[in-house]
Amino acid sequence: MRRNLFLFLLLLVAMQVAAQQVTLNKQRHFKKNVPSGNYSGIAWLGGDRYAVVDDKSPTAGFFLMTIRTDSTTGDIIEVRVDSFMTSNQPNRDEEGICYVPQSSTLFVSSESDGQIVEYCLDGQLTGRRLNIPDVFATAYSNRGFEALTYNAETHRFWTTSENTLKADGEQPDIRRKIANRLRLQSFDDNLQPGEQYWYITDSSAVKGTKGRNILGVSGLAALDDGRLIVMEREIRQTSNKIGSFVHIKLYIVNPSLQQPGDYLRKQLLTEFRTRINLTKRSFANYEGLCTGPRLADGRQVLLLVADSQNHYKGWLKDWFKTIVISE
């Protein structure tokens, strides 16, 4: 009995330590400095500088933003849109963005054409793109490349489709309570495809078949040690909006510990929910994720950005959020 009690106390301590490894700061919006938009991807350029894509911007390109965070807590102090850099090409439903410091260029993923292309920081296209395996062309409409990340230490890009590809099965919806079976794909600095792994999302726990349900991966963040943070997003929309929510789960995977073609083992890092009810309108459709600066104590800041659909009917806001993790 005494031994069981000791083990139980050890488990409680371990759970408390694990809980202290993640800090979720309040989501914030900055209406005066950030025009209403459809912000869908974010990349850290160093310091307080970020690049953010809008999947419905008038032309293809990205916003340069200043995002200041507290050096002790990681909480967001200020967000300001500085400029919009564009190639003057038509918008491609641009969803994900990542920064490559070696070349000072950005790569942007598109759901409309299924391509991931390179931009200079002035918004001009370089003509280069990732060499994407043909299987990704079987993505369901508007369910292709949402997530994109790059890490300069590992020299790897990573991306995946938001939902199961047609080649791999059905995608979940409000009636099909199934998981997504995704291909997590890497690329090297030569823009050629590398390792590919299977990733299985959680299935929905929503009951009933009325309304709308969207479940998939909307963001990735690559860490220096080769691990990846995968952002699973579930959107529940009711017919009258009341009771709608967004449930975000961040998982850690470590491809370097497994063989290409394996189903990746995942570990829950943290989760949270935003919602619309009679007293609260915190609903935030988080589509963008990136690593940001480190705090004074060495902890890593993660930046999240939400798509408000241009402040949809006054219900939604352009939310920004930070999460601080101990690696």
Stockholm file with secondary structure:
# STOCKHOLM 1.0

chainA/1-327         MRRNLFLFLLLLVAMQVAAQQVTLNKQRHFKKNVPSGNYSGIAWLGGDRYAVVDDKSPTAGFFLMTIRTDSTTGDIIEVRVDSFMTSNQPNRDEEGICYVPQSSTLFVSSESDGQIVEYCLDGQLTGRRLNIPDVFATAYSNRGFEALTYNAETHRFWTTSENTLKADGEQPDIRRKIANRLRLQSFDDNLQPGEQYWYITDSSAVKGTKGRNILGVSGLAALDDGRLIVMEREIRQTSNKIGSFVHIKLYIVNPSLQQPGDYLRKQLLTEFRTRINLTKRSFANYEGLCTGPRLADGRQVLLLVADSQNHYKGWLKDWFKTIVISE
#=GR chainA/1-327 SS CHHHHHHHHHHHHHHHHHHHTEEECCCBCCTTTSCSCCEEEEEEEETTEEEEEETTCSEEEEEEEEEEECTTTCCEEEEEEEEEEEEEEECCCEEEEEEETTTTEEEEEETTTCCEEEEETTSCEEEEECCCCGGGGGCCTTCSEEEEEEETTTTEEEEEESSCCGGGCCCCCSSCCCCCEEEEEEECTTSCEEEEEEEECCCCCCCSSSSEEEEEEEEEEECTTSCEEEEEEEEEECTTSTTCEEEEEEEEECGGGSCTTSBCCEEEEEEEEEEBCSSCBCCCCEEEEEEEEECTTSCEEEEEEECCTTTGGGTCCCCEEEEEECC
#=GC SS_cons         CHHHHHHHHHHHHHHHHHHHTEEECCCBCCTTTSCSCCEEEEEEEETTEEEEEETTCSEEEEEEEEEEECTTTCCEEEEEEEEEEEEEEECCCEEEEEEETTTTEEEEEETTTCCEEEEETTSCEEEEECCCCGGGGGCCTTCSEEEEEEETTTTEEEEEESSCCGGGCCCCCSSCCCCCEEEEEEECTTSCEEEEEEEECCCCCCCSSSSEEEEEEEEEEECTTSCEEEEEEEEEECTTSTTCEEEEEEEEECGGGSCTTSBCCEEEEEEEEEEBCSSCBCCCCEEEEEEEEECTTSCEEEEEEECCTTTGGGTCCCCEEEEEECC
//
